Amino acid sequence: MSITRRQILKQGKMLGMGFLTWPLMTITPQQTQGPFYPIIFPLDEDNDLTWVKDRKKQALGEKIIIRGQVLTANYKPVKNAKVEIWQACYSGRYNHEYDPNQAAIDPNFQGWGWTNTNSEGYYTFKTIKPGGYPVTNDWKRPPHIHFKITIPRQTELITQLYFAEEQELNQKDIILQRIPRNKQDLVITKLIQGDALNLRVGQFNIILS
Ligand SMILES: [Fe+2]
């Protein structure tokens, strides 16, 4: 089923996303993969990063839902796309041996996970809002989630998703600011209340080139 601009706008409105406007519906910008894509993948690799299999405690931090639709440039849903995310835990630390951050790591946070889009191109993750982390003395990365979207026989898309409520750090982030200003909203989500589980939800539609 193809999705029209009108349907996308309508859907955005229903989700309370009044900011979703036509210029947003362009190709999702690529961003650097960064140094913390897993070398060793966690044994638990589902789309709920808040629980690690066989552990008794849930991850620390605010649990959130990130969901959206993977679409072609013509707004056709992409089914069976592999969507991977990886991110720091609540304290801003990656489960990665090269992360120099001294913040305590949360052993109950999965750190990486993946899912496939369904027949209408939708994906969902349950995760926590990551902490920001220092890169240099005067550069702190804003909370963000890394995304990799893979479709067989096509180039993959690697990008990062930011949070509208972190505007101060977003505006100073060297990586986000590499994206032209009029396209930055494509990779910034607004967390809104509205999940059945009473979690805040961030919508992130991914438009492939
Ligand atoms: Fe990162």
Residues whose N, C-alpha, C, O or C-beta is under 5 A from the ligand:
A	BS01	LIG	G34
